[in-house]
Amino acid sequence: MSIVEIDNVSFAYEREIVLENISLKVSKGDFLAVLGPNGGGKTTLLKLILGLIKPDKGDIKVFGEKPGKHSKKIGYVPQYSYINKNFPLSVMESVLMGLTKKKTV
């Protein structure tokens, strides 16, 4: 079973092409590392897989469906986040908010 299938995907921010004709297949049990220089398109690729942005060209399937349909099965921690540090929430409380079933620690 394929977890992620990417077929000839291209993406550009305005006129700057970031990814061009990318194809990739990740199956259950595979290990994958995404490596490259700053500005090489790694984060853009992850955002496409998560369905946070849409490709300009090509097709992406996650668990056999369009990206975003199975977002509860994929964890993602962005490199940068804009958080009000004065907001009274602990890391544990933040993590617990992501649980789908009521559970106490």
Biopython code that builds the backbone (N, CA, C, O; Angstrom):
import numpy as np
from Bio.PDB.StructureBuilder import StructureBuilder

atoms = [
    (1, "MET", "N", (0.840, -1.190, 0.000)),
    (1, "MET", "CA", (0.000, 0.000, 0.000)),
    (1, "MET", "C", (0.878, 1.244, 0.000)),
    (1, "MET", "O", (1.821, 1.346, 0.784)),
    (2, "SER", "N", (0.567, 2.178, -0.873)),
    (2, "SER", "CA", (1.305, 3.436, -0.935)),
    (2, "SER", "C", (0.764, 4.408, 0.105)),
    (2, "SER", "O", (-0.445, 4.598, 0.236)),
    (3, "ILE", "N", (1.672, 5.008, 0.828)),
    (3, "ILE", "CA", (1.297, 6.033, 1.792)),
    (3, "ILE", "C", (1.242, 7.384, 1.079)),
    (3, "ILE", "O", (0.290, 8.147, 1.244)),
    (4, "VAL", "N", (2.273, 7.666, 0.288)),
    (4, "VAL", "CA", (2.343, 8.919, -0.476)),
    (4, "VAL", "C", (2.735, 8.591, -1.908)),
    (4, "VAL", "O", (3.675, 7.833, -2.145)),
    (5, "GLU", "N", (2.011, 9.165, -2.857)),
    (5, "GLU", "CA", (2.355, 9.053, -4.280)),
    (5, "GLU", "C", (2.361, 10.456, -4.869)),
    (5, "GLU", "O", (1.367, 11.179, -4.799)),
    (6, "ILE", "N", (3.478, 10.821, -5.441)),
    (6, "ILE", "CA", (3.625, 12.126, -6.082)),
    (6, "ILE", "C", (3.992, 11.862, -7.537)),
    (6, "ILE", "O", (4.947, 11.138, -7.820)),
    (7, "ASP", "N", (3.235, 12.447, -8.456)),
    (7, "ASP", "CA", (3.443, 12.188, -9.874)),
    (7, "ASP", "C", (3.596, 13.500, -10.644)),
    (7, "ASP", "O", (2.637, 14.255, -10.804)),
    (8, "ASN", "N", (4.814, 13.758, -11.116)),
    (8, "ASN", "CA", (5.130, 14.932, -11.942)),
    (8, "ASN", "C", (4.636, 16.245, -11.343)),
    (8, "ASN", "O", (4.020, 17.052, -12.040)),
    (9, "VAL", "N", (4.898, 16.461, -10.074)),
    (9, "VAL", "CA", (4.433, 17.664, -9.389)),
    (9, "VAL", "C", (5.411, 18.815, -9.596)),
    (9, "VAL", "O", (6.628, 18.656, -9.502)),
    (10, "SER", "N", (4.836, 19.969, -9.880)),
    (10, "SER", "CA", (5.601, 21.210, -9.979)),
    (10, "SER", "C", (4.900, 22.257, -9.136)),
    (10, "SER", "O", (3.677, 22.252, -8.994)),
    (11, "PHE", "N", (5.709, 23.165, -8.573)),
    (11, "PHE", "CA", (5.154, 24.239, -7.753)),
    (11, "PHE", "C", (6.066, 25.454, -7.848)),
    (11, "PHE", "O", (7.291, 25.334, -7.878)),
    (12, "ALA", "N", (5.437, 26.631, -7.895)),
    (12, "ALA", "CA", (6.192, 27.891, -7.919)),
    (12, "ALA", "C", (5.512, 28.889, -7.001)),
    (12, "ALA", "O", (4.285, 28.930, -6.903)),
    (13, "TYR", "N", (6.325, 29.693, -6.329)),
    (13, "TYR", "CA", (5.833, 30.850, -5.583)),
    (13, "TYR", "C", (5.928, 32.019, -6.543)),
    (13, "TYR", "O", (7.021, 32.484, -6.867)),
    (14, "GLU", "N", (4.780, 32.488, -6.995)),
    (14, "GLU", "CA", (4.689, 33.497, -8.043)),
    (14, "GLU", "C", (5.477, 33.011, -9.255)),
    (14, "GLU", "O", (5.034, 32.077, -9.923)),
    (15, "ARG", "N", (6.621, 33.605, -9.561)),
    (15, "ARG", "CA", (7.379, 33.183, -10.749)),
    (15, "ARG", "C", (8.603, 32.351, -10.415)),
    (15, "ARG", "O", (9.320, 31.921, -11.318)),
    (16, "GLU", "N", (8.855, 32.115, -9.131)),
    (16, "GLU", "CA", (10.025, 31.346, -8.727)),
    (16, "GLU", "C", (9.676, 29.861, -8.616)),
    (16, "GLU", "O", (8.966, 29.447, -7.699)),
    (17, "ILE", "N", (10.181, 29.068, -9.560)),
    (17, "ILE", "CA", (9.921, 27.624, -9.555)),
    (17, "ILE", "C", (10.713, 26.992, -8.413)),
    (17, "ILE", "O", (11.933, 27.136, -8.332)),
    (18, "VAL", "N", (9.999, 26.291, -7.533)),
    (18, "VAL", "CA", (10.632, 25.658, -6.378)),
    (18, "VAL", "C", (10.783, 24.159, -6.596)),
    (18, "VAL", "O", (11.819, 23.581, -6.268)),
    (19, "LEU", "N", (9.755, 23.533, -7.146)),
    (19, "LEU", "CA", (9.783, 22.103, -7.464)),
    (19, "LEU", "C", (9.328, 21.918, -8.908)),
    (19, "LEU", "O", (8.377, 22.557, -9.357)),
    (20, "GLU", "N", (10.016, 21.038, -9.628)),
    (20, "GLU", "CA", (9.670, 20.835, -11.034)),
    (20, "GLU", "C", (9.699, 19.350, -11.374)),
    (20, "GLU", "O", (10.732, 18.694, -11.240)),
    (21, "ASN", "N", (8.557, 18.827, -11.812)),
    (21, "ASN", "CA", (8.409, 17.435, -12.258)),
    (21, "ASN", "C", (8.937, 16.422, -11.230)),
    (21, "ASN", "O", (9.732, 15.543, -11.562)),
    (22, "ILE", "N", (8.484, 16.560, -9.993)),
    (22, "ILE", "CA", (8.892, 15.663, -8.907)),
    (22, "ILE", "C", (7.966, 14.455, -8.871)),
    (22, "ILE", "O", (6.744, 14.603, -8.892)),
    (23, "SER", "N", (8.547, 13.263, -8.818)),
    (23, "SER", "CA", (7.779, 12.031, -8.655)),
    (23, "SER", "C", (8.386, 11.235, -7.505)),
    (23, "SER", "O", (9.606, 11.159, -7.364)),
    (24, "LEU", "N", (7.523, 10.648, -6.690)),
    (24, "LEU", "CA", (7.967, 9.941, -5.499)),
    (24, "LEU", "C", (6.880, 8.974, -5.061)),
    (24, "LEU", "O", (5.691, 9.275, -5.166)),
    (25, "LYS", "N", (7.289, 7.821, -4.573)),
    (25, "LYS", "CA", (6.333, 6.873, -4.018)),
    (25, "LYS", "C", (6.893, 6.372, -2.693)),
    (25, "LYS", "O", (8.018, 5.876, -2.632)),
    (26, "VAL", "N", (6.099, 6.505, -1.634)),
    (26, "VAL", "CA", (6.481, 6.033, -0.309)),
    (26, "VAL", "C", (5.471, 4.966, 0.096)),
    (26, "VAL", "O", (4.272, 5.229, 0.180)),
    (27, "SER", "N", (5.977, 3.753, 0.347)),
    (27, "SER", "CA", (5.105, 2.633, 0.720)),
    (27, "SER", "C", (5.190, 2.367, 2.213)),
    (27, "SER", "O", (6.119, 2.814, 2.886)),
    (28, "LYS", "N", (4.223, 1.645, 2.715)),
    (28, "LYS", "CA", (4.210, 1.266, 4.126)),
    (28, "LYS", "C", (5.513, 0.542, 4.457)),
    (28, "LYS", "O", (5.929, -0.363, 3.733)),
    (29, "GLY", "N", (6.157, 0.948, 5.564)),
    (29, "GLY", "CA", (7.409, 0.342, 5.987)),
    (29, "GLY", "C", (8.650, 1.027, 5.449)),
    (29, "GLY", "O", (9.757, 0.732, 5.899)),
    (30, "ASP", "N", (8.490, 1.946, 4.486)),
    (30, "ASP", "CA", (9.638, 2.684, 3.952)),
    (30, "ASP", "C", (10.143, 3.701, 4.962)),
    (30, "ASP", "O", (9.386, 4.188, 5.802)),
    (31, "PHE", "N", (11.419, 4.014, 4.874)),
    (31, "PHE", "CA", (12.022, 5.103, 5.622)),
    (31, "PHE", "C", (12.400, 6.161, 4.604)),
    (31, "PHE", "O", (12.891, 5.840, 3.522)),
    (32, "LEU", "N", (12.177, 7.411, 4.942)),
    (32, "LEU", "CA", (12.431, 8.489, 3.998)),
    (32, "LEU", "C", (13.085, 9.656, 4.722)),
    (32, "LEU", "O", (12.643, 10.054, 5.800)),
    (33, "ALA", "N", (14.131, 10.197, 4.129)),
    (33, "ALA", "CA", (14.760, 11.418, 4.620)),
    (33, "ALA", "C", (14.726, 12.426, 3.483)),
    (33, "ALA", "O", (15.081, 12.103, 2.350)),
    (34, "VAL", "N", (14.304, 13.631, 3.783)),
    (34, "VAL", "CA", (14.274, 14.697, 2.793)),
    (34, "VAL", "C", (15.414, 15.649, 3.142)),
    (34, "VAL", "O", (15.358, 16.364, 4.142)),
    (35, "LEU", "N", (16.440, 15.646, 2.307)),
    (35, "LEU", "CA", (17.644, 16.432, 2.560)),
    (35, "LEU", "C", (17.865, 17.424, 1.435)),
    (35, "LEU", "O", (17.488, 17.173, 0.290)),
    (36, "GLY", "N", (18.472, 18.543, 1.762)),
    (36, "GLY", "CA", (18.799, 19.518, 0.736)),
    (36, "GLY", "C", (19.161, 20.844, 1.345)),
    (36, "GLY", "O", (19.027, 21.042, 2.553)),
    (37, "PRO", "N", (19.621, 21.757, 0.509)),
    (37, "PRO", "CA", (20.050, 23.064, 0.996)),
    (37, "PRO", "C", (18.856, 23.938, 1.386)),
    (37, "PRO", "O", (17.715, 23.645, 1.029)),
    (38, "ASN", "N", (19.136, 25.007, 2.121)),
    (38, "ASN", "CA", (18.099, 25.996, 2.418)),
    (38, "ASN", "C", (17.519, 26.511, 1.109)),
    (38, "ASN", "O", (18.257, 26.813, 0.172)),
    (39, "GLY", "N", (16.214, 26.607, 1.049)),
    (39, "GLY", "CA", (15.558, 27.089, -0.161)),
    (39, "GLY", "C", (15.445, 26.043, -1.249)),
    (39, "GLY", "O", (15.088, 26.365, -2.383)),
    (40, "GLY", "N", (15.747, 24.780, -0.920)),
    (40, "GLY", "CA", (15.717, 23.717, -1.917)),
    (40, "GLY", "C", (14.347, 23.106, -2.165)),
    (40, "GLY", "O", (14.199, 22.290, -3.075)),
    (41, "GLY", "N", (13.339, 23.480, -1.377)),
    (41, "GLY", "CA", (11.985, 22.985, -1.610)),
    (41, "GLY", "C", (11.518, 21.905, -0.641)),
    (41, "GLY", "O", (10.449, 21.328, -0.845)),
    (42, "LYS", "N", (12.278, 21.617, 0.398)),
    (42, "LYS", "CA", (11.904, 20.562, 1.354)),
    (42, "LYS", "C", (10.588, 20.875, 2.064)),
    (42, "LYS", "O", (9.685, 20.039, 2.104)),
    (43, "THR", "N", (10.484, 22.062, 2.614)),
    (43, "THR", "CA", (9.264, 22.450, 3.325)),
    (43, "THR", "C", (8.094, 22.552, 2.367)),
    (43, "THR", "O", (6.976, 22.171, 2.713)),
    (44, "THR", "N", (8.334, 23.057, 1.179)),
    (44, "THR", "CA", (7.278, 23.140, 0.171)),
    (44, "THR", "C", (6.750, 21.750, -0.157)),
    (44, "THR", "O", (5.540, 21.564, -0.281)),
    (45, "LEU", "N", (7.636, 20.776, -0.299)),
    (45, "LEU", "CA", (7.222, 19.396, -0.573)),
    (45, "LEU", "C", (6.335, 18.872, 0.561)),
    (45, "LEU", "O", (5.300, 18.258, 0.304)),
    (46, "LEU", "N", (6.737, 19.111, 1.807)),
    (46, "LEU", "CA", (5.927, 18.655, 2.945)),
    (46, "LEU", "C", (4.575, 19.352, 2.967)),
    (46, "LEU", "O", (3.562, 18.711, 3.247)),
    (47, "LYS", "N", (4.534, 20.631, 2.684)),
    (47, "LYS", "CA", (3.258, 21.354, 2.656)),
    (47, "LYS", "C", (2.338, 20.838, 1.557)),
    (47, "LYS", "O", (1.120, 20.800, 1.731)),
    (48, "LEU", "N", (2.911, 20.443, 0.436)),
    (48, "LEU", "CA", (2.107, 19.850, -0.641)),
    (48, "LEU", "C", (1.523, 18.508, -0.199)),
    (48, "LEU", "O", (0.348, 18.231, -0.442)),
    (49, "ILE", "N", (2.331, 17.687, 0.441)),
    (49, "ILE", "CA", (1.868, 16.378, 0.920)),
    (49, "ILE", "C", (0.762, 16.543, 1.955)),
    (49, "ILE", "O", (-0.188, 15.761, 1.980)),
    (50, "LEU", "N", (0.880, 17.546, 2.799)),
    (50, "LEU", "CA", (-0.124, 17.793, 3.831)),
    (50, "LEU", "C", (-1.386, 18.462, 3.289)),
    (50, "LEU", "O", (-2.411, 18.500, 3.969)),
    (51, "GLY", "N", (-1.313, 18.982, 2.080)),
    (51, "GLY", "CA", (-2.469, 19.664, 1.502)),
    (51, "GLY", "C", (-2.577, 21.117, 1.936)),
    (51, "GLY", "O", (-3.616, 21.746, 1.734)),
    (52, "LEU", "N", (-1.519, 21.660, 2.529)),
    (52, "LEU", "CA", (-1.535, 23.060, 2.952)),
    (52, "LEU", "C", (-1.429, 24.001, 1.763)),
    (52, "LEU", "O", (-1.907, 25.134, 1.814)),
    (53, "ILE", "N", (-0.798, 23.527, 0.691)),
    (53, "ILE", "CA", (-0.736, 24.256, -0.576)),
    (53, "ILE", "C", (-1.021, 23.250, -1.690)),
    (53, "ILE", "O", (-0.908, 22.042, -1.482)),
    (54, "LYS", "N", (-1.389, 23.744, -2.860)),
    (54, "LYS", "CA", (-1.730, 22.870, -3.986)),
    (54, "LYS", "C", (-0.673, 22.990, -5.080)),
    (54, "LYS", "O", (-0.140, 24.073, -5.318)),
    (55, "PRO", "N", (-0.373, 21.878, -5.741)),
    (55, "PRO", "CA", (0.621, 21.935, -6.822)),
    (55, "PRO", "C", (0.097, 22.705, -8.024)),
    (55, "PRO", "O", (-1.107, 22.745, -8.275)),
    (56, "ASP", "N", (1.013, 23.315, -8.763)),
    (56, "ASP", "CA", (0.648, 23.987, -10.008)),
    (56, "ASP", "C", (0.383, 22.947, -11.096)),
    (56, "ASP", "O", (-0.416, 23.166, -12.007)),
    (57, "LYS", "N", (1.071, 21.814, -10.978)),
    (57, "LYS", "CA", (0.965, 20.750, -11.977)),
    (57, "LYS", "C", (1.209, 19.423, -11.267)),
    (57, "LYS", "O", (1.948, 19.370, -10.285)),
    (58, "GLY", "N", (0.597, 18.363, -11.756)),
    (58, "GLY", "CA", (0.837, 17.034, -11.225)),
    (58, "GLY", "C", (-0.217, 16.595, -10.222)),
    (58, "GLY", "O", (-1.206, 17.286, -9.980)),
    (59, "ASP", "N", (0.028, 15.421, -9.646)),
    (59, "ASP", "CA", (-0.966, 14.795, -8.775)),
    (59, "ASP", "C", (-0.292, 14.267, -7.514)),
    (59, "ASP", "O", (0.815, 13.731, -7.567)),
    (60, "ILE", "N", (-0.968, 14.425, -6.383)),
    (60, "ILE", "CA", (-0.484, 13.906, -5.106)),
    (60, "ILE", "C", (-1.599, 13.106, -4.455)),
    (60, "ILE", "O", (-2.745, 13.553, -4.398)),
    (61, "LYS", "N", (-1.256, 11.924, -3.967)),
    (61, "LYS", "CA", (-2.192, 11.075, -3.225)),
    (61, "LYS", "C", (-1.552, 10.710, -1.896)),
    (61, "LYS", "O", (-0.379, 10.341, -1.848)),
    (62, "VAL", "N", (-2.312, 10.810, -0.826)),
    (62, "VAL", "CA", (-1.883, 10.411, 0.502)),
    (62, "VAL", "C", (-2.892, 9.385, 0.989)),
    (62, "VAL", "O", (-4.078, 9.693, 1.109)),
    (63, "PHE", "N", (-2.439, 8.175, 1.269)),
    (63, "PHE", "CA", (-3.329, 7.053, 1.600)),
    (63, "PHE", "C", (-4.390, 6.880, 0.513)),
    (63, "PHE", "O", (-5.540, 6.550, 0.803)),
    (64, "GLY", "N", (-3.989, 7.107, -0.753)),
    (64, "GLY", "CA", (-4.870, 6.885, -1.896)),
    (64, "GLY", "C", (-5.849, 8.005, -2.189)),
    (64, "GLY", "O", (-6.658, 7.882, -3.108)),
    (65, "GLU", "N", (-5.799, 9.101, -1.428)),
    (65, "GLU", "CA", (-6.748, 10.195, -1.637)),
    (65, "GLU", "C", (-6.014, 11.528, -1.715)),
    (65, "GLU", "O", (-4.800, 11.594, -1.521)),
    (66, "LYS", "N", (-6.767, 12.589, -2.001)),
    (66, "LYS", "CA", (-6.180, 13.927, -2.079)),
    (66, "LYS", "C", (-5.557, 14.299, -0.741)),
    (66, "LYS", "O", (-6.048, 13.881, 0.307)),
    (67, "PRO", "N", (-4.483, 15.080, -0.764)),
    (67, "PRO", "CA", (-3.858, 15.525, 0.492)),
    (67, "PRO", "C", (-4.862, 16.275, 1.373)),
    (67, "PRO", "O", (-5.727, 16.997, 0.877)),
    (68, "GLY", "N", (-4.729, 16.090, 2.672)),
    (68, "GLY", "CA", (-5.612, 16.761, 3.622)),
    (68, "GLY", "C", (-6.740, 15.890, 4.137)),
    (68, "GLY", "O", (-7.289, 16.155, 5.206)),
    (69, "LYS", "N", (-7.094, 14.851, 3.388)),
    (69, "LYS", "CA", (-8.188, 13.964, 3.801)),
    (69, "LYS", "C", (-7.823, 13.144, 5.032)),
    (69, "LYS", "O", (-8.695, 12.794, 5.828)),
    (70, "HIS", "N", (-6.547, 12.838, 5.190)),
    (70, "HIS", "CA", (-6.092, 11.987, 6.293)),
    (70, "HIS", "C", (-5.138, 12.748, 7.213)),
    (70, "HIS", "O", (-4.157, 12.187, 7.702)),
    (71, "SER", "N", (-5.429, 14.009, 7.440)),
    (71, "SER", "CA", (-4.513, 14.834, 8.228)),
    (71, "SER", "C", (-4.336, 14.330, 9.658)),
    (71, "SER", "O", (-3.321, 14.629, 10.289)),
    (72, "LYS", "N", (-5.289, 13.581, 10.177)),
    (72, "LYS", "CA", (-5.162, 13.059, 11.547)),
    (72, "LYS", "C", (-4.131, 11.941, 11.638)),
    (72, "LYS", "O", (-3.710, 11.582, 12.738)),
    (73, "LYS", "N", (-3.720, 11.387, 10.506)),
    (73, "LYS", "CA", (-2.739, 10.306, 10.494)),
    (73, "LYS", "C", (-1.305, 10.812, 10.320)),
    (73, "LYS", "O", (-0.353, 10.033, 10.378)),
    (74, "ILE", "N", (-1.160, 12.118, 10.108)),
    (74, "ILE", "CA", (0.157, 12.680, 9.824)),
    (74, "ILE", "C", (0.464, 13.776, 10.837)),
    (74, "ILE", "O", (-0.351, 14.672, 11.061)),
    (75, "GLY", "N", (1.633, 13.701, 11.443)),
    (75, "GLY", "CA", (2.072, 14.741, 12.360)),
    (75, "GLY", "C", (3.000, 15.708, 11.645)),
    (75, "GLY", "O", (3.805, 15.300, 10.808)),
    (76, "TYR", "N", (2.888, 16.976, 11.971)),
    (76, "TYR", "CA", (3.706, 18.003, 11.329)),
    (76, "TYR", "C", (3.993, 19.102, 12.346)),
    (76, "TYR", "O", (3.074, 19.655, 12.949)),
    (77, "VAL", "N", (5.252, 19.408, 12.528)),
    (77, "VAL", "CA", (5.657, 20.508, 13.396)),
    (77, "VAL", "C", (6.426, 21.486, 12.529)),
    (77, "VAL", "O", (7.527, 21.175, 12.074)),
    (78, "PRO", "N", (5.863, 22.666, 12.292)),
    (78, "PRO", "CA", (6.548, 23.625, 11.429)),
    (78, "PRO", "C", (7.826, 24.152, 12.062)),
    (78, "PRO", "O", (7.953, 24.213, 13.284)),
    (79, "GLN", "N", (8.764, 24.530, 11.214)),
    (79, "GLN", "CA", (10.028, 25.064, 11.688)),
    (79, "GLN", "C", (9.818, 26.403, 12.397)),
    (79, "GLN", "O", (10.411, 26.670, 13.442)),
    (80, "TYR", "N", (8.979, 27.218, 11.816)),
    (80, "TYR", "CA", (8.676, 28.521, 12.399)),
    (80, "TYR", "C", (7.198, 28.584, 12.714)),
    (80, "TYR", "O", (6.367, 28.155, 11.914)),
    (81, "SER", "N", (6.874, 29.112, 13.864)),
    (81, "SER", "CA", (5.471, 29.342, 14.196)),
    (81, "SER", "C", (5.373, 30.673, 14.918)),
    (81, "SER", "O", (6.304, 31.102, 15.599)),
    (82, "TYR", "N", (4.260, 31.296, 14.758)),
    (82, "TYR", "CA", (4.055, 32.597, 15.366)),
    (82, "TYR", "C", (3.117, 32.409, 16.564)),
    (82, "TYR", "O", (1.899, 32.302, 16.416)),
    (83, "ILE", "N", (3.715, 32.373, 17.728)),
    (83, "ILE", "CA", (2.977, 32.091, 18.948)),
    (83, "ILE", "C", (3.145, 33.263, 19.907)),
    (83, "ILE", "O", (4.239, 33.803, 20.075)),
    (84, "ASN", "N", (2.040, 33.638, 20.526)),
    (84, "ASN", "CA", (2.106, 34.645, 21.568)),
    (84, "ASN", "C", (2.659, 33.964, 22.818)),
    (84, "ASN", "O", (1.972, 33.150, 23.436)),
    (85, "LYS", "N", (3.872, 34.285, 23.185)),
    (85, "LYS", "CA", (4.522, 33.613, 24.313)),
    (85, "LYS", "C", (3.857, 33.924, 25.644)),
    (85, "LYS", "O", (4.149, 33.261, 26.640)),
    (86, "ASN", "N", (2.986, 34.896, 25.689)),
    (86, "ASN", "CA", (2.262, 35.224, 26.914)),
    (86, "ASN", "C", (0.971, 34.419, 27.050)),
    (86, "ASN", "O", (0.288, 34.514, 28.070)),
    (87, "PHE", "N", (0.633, 33.633, 26.035)),
    (87, "PHE", "CA", (-0.583, 32.815, 26.083)),
    (87, "PHE", "C", (-0.383, 31.717, 27.117)),
    (87, "PHE", "O", (0.602, 30.982, 27.050)),
    (88, "PRO", "N", (-1.303, 31.593, 28.076)),
    (88, "PRO", "CA", (-1.104, 30.661, 29.198)),
    (88, "PRO", "C", (-1.407, 29.210, 28.833)),
    (88, "PRO", "O", (-2.448, 28.672, 29.211)),
    (89, "LEU", "N", (-0.496, 28.584, 28.097)),
    (89, "LEU", "CA", (-0.688, 27.202, 27.673)),
    (89, "LEU", "C", (0.653, 26.492, 27.744)),
    (89, "LEU", "O", (1.647, 26.964, 27.192)),
    (90, "SER", "N", (0.673, 25.355, 28.428)),
    (90, "SER", "CA", (1.924, 24.599, 28.518)),
    (90, "SER", "C", (2.086, 23.723, 27.275)),
    (90, "SER", "O", (1.131, 23.528, 26.523)),
    (91, "VAL", "N", (3.275, 23.205, 27.062)),
    (91, "VAL", "CA", (3.520, 22.291, 25.949)),
    (91, "VAL", "C", (2.625, 21.069, 26.086)),
    (91, "VAL", "O", (2.029, 20.630, 25.102)),
    (92, "MET", "N", (2.518, 20.510, 27.294)),
    (92, "MET", "CA", (1.681, 19.326, 27.524)),
    (92, "MET", "C", (0.220, 19.617, 27.170)),
    (92, "MET", "O", (-0.433, 18.793, 26.530)),
    (93, "GLU", "N", (-0.295, 20.767, 27.573)),
    (93, "GLU", "CA", (-1.681, 21.114, 27.260)),
    (93, "GLU", "C", (-1.879, 21.249, 25.747)),
    (93, "GLU", "O", (-2.911, 20.851, 25.206)),
    (94, "SER", "N", (-0.891, 21.806, 25.090)),
    (94, "SER", "CA", (-0.966, 21.951, 23.643)),
    (94, "SER", "C", (-0.994, 20.590, 22.951)),
    (94, "SER", "O", (-1.783, 20.377, 22.031)),
    (95, "VAL", "N", (-0.137, 19.674, 23.389)),
    (95, "VAL", "CA", (-0.105, 18.328, 22.817)),
    (95, "VAL", "C", (-1.421, 17.601, 23.087)),
    (95, "VAL", "O", (-1.955, 16.938, 22.198)),
    (96, "LEU", "N", (-1.940, 17.720, 24.291)),
    (96, "LEU", "CA", (-3.190, 17.039, 24.642)),
    (96, "LEU", "C", (-4.368, 17.532, 23.811)),
    (96, "LEU", "O", (-5.311, 16.777, 23.573)),
    (97, "MET", "N", (-4.331, 18.795, 23.362)),
    (97, "MET", "CA", (-5.406, 19.310, 22.529)),
    (97, "MET", "C", (-5.486, 18.571, 21.190)),
    (97, "MET", "O", (-6.539, 18.558, 20.553)),
    (98, "GLY", "N", (-4.391, 17.963, 20.768)),
    (98, "GLY", "CA", (-4.375, 17.243, 19.499)),
    (98, "GLY", "C", (-4.908, 15.831, 19.576)),
    (98, "GLY", "O", (-5.054, 15.174, 18.545)),
    (99, "LEU", "N", (-5.201, 15.348, 20.761)),
    (99, "LEU", "CA", (-5.734, 13.992, 20.891)),
    (99, "LEU", "C", (-7.171, 13.940, 20.365)),
    (99, "LEU", "O", (-7.955, 14.870, 20.558)),
    (100, "THR", "N", (-7.491, 12.842, 19.705)),
    (100, "THR", "CA", (-8.840, 12.724, 19.147)),
    (100, "THR", "C", (-9.828, 12.143, 20.142)),
    (100, "THR", "O", (-11.033, 12.353, 20.000)),
    (101, "LYS", "N", (-9.355, 11.424, 21.138)),
    (101, "LYS", "CA", (-10.235, 10.866, 22.158)),
    (101, "LYS", "C", (-9.903, 11.524, 23.489)),
    (101, "LYS", "O", (-8.758, 11.884, 23.763)),
    (102, "LYS", "N", (-10.942, 11.669, 24.310)),
    (102, "LYS", "CA", (-10.727, 12.253, 25.646)),
    (102, "LYS", "C", (-9.875, 11.293, 26.468)),
    (102, "LYS", "O", (-10.215, 10.122, 26.641)),
    (103, "LYS", "N", (-8.773, 11.810, 26.965)),
    (103, "LYS", "CA", (-7.852, 11.008, 27.760)),
    (103, "LYS", "C", (-7.113, 11.927, 28.700)),
    (103, "LYS", "O", (-6.715, 13.023, 28.308)),
    (104, "THR", "N", (-6.924, 11.510, 29.914)),
    (104, "THR", "CA", (-6.173, 12.332, 30.841)),
    (104, "THR", "C", (-4.864, 11.648, 31.167)),
    (104, "THR", "O", (-4.769, 10.421, 31.154)),
    (105, "VAL", "N", (-3.863, 12.447, 31.459)),
    (105, "VAL", "CA", (-2.542, 11.906, 31.766)),
    (105, "VAL", "C", (-2.418, 11.666, 33.236)),
    (105, "VAL", "O", (-1.373, 11.209, 33.701)),
]
sb = StructureBuilder()
sb.init_structure("model")
sb.init_model(0)
sb.init_chain("A")
sb.init_seg("    ")
for serial, (resi, resn, name, xyz) in enumerate(atoms, 1):
    if name == "N":
        sb.init_residue(resn, " ", resi, " ")
    sb.init_atom(name, np.array(xyz, "f"), 0.0, 1.0, " ", f" {name:<3s}", serial, name[0])
structure = sb.get_structure()
